Amino acid sequence: MIFQLAVLRDEGQTIEGLAAIKQWKAETSKKYQHTMEPLASVQKTARPIVTNRLTGNFPASPKLEFVFRLRGNKIVALEIRS
């Protein structure tokens, strides 16, 4: 049996499941109307990290790290760090 796991951590929240993550993405996009510009990527201990600059409806243009956990060729978890 194959188990699908999807977890997102952002702004102190943990969102679990594909449907909940899709809802979070839609709400975040509507709230911030943001765009992302990838700046760099590194591979640390089997967890790719992509640094992005965000611009949108918030006071600054923060740089955020997206830390991925992969299983095979699928993303099973994403942590967004400031």
C-alpha positions, 0 to 999 in steps of 0.5 A, a space after each residue: 500500500 502506498 500512502 500519500 502525505 502532504 504537509 505545509 508549514 507556514 506562518 506558524 501553521 501546519 496544513 495537512 492534506 492536498 485539499 487543505 494545501 490547495 485551499 491555503 494556496 488560493 487564500 494566500 494568493 487572494 490575500 497577498 496577490 504576490 509573485 515569487 522570484 527564485 534567487 538560489 537553490 541548494 541541496 542540504 541533507 536530501 532536502 532541497 532549499 529554494 530561496 525566493 523573493 516575494 513581492 505583493 500586498 505586504 510591507 516588505 519584499 521578504 526573502 523566504 526559504 522553501 525547504 522541501 522534503 521529497 519521497 522519490 520524485 514527489 514533494 511530501 512536505 514543504 516548510 516556508 521559513 523567513 
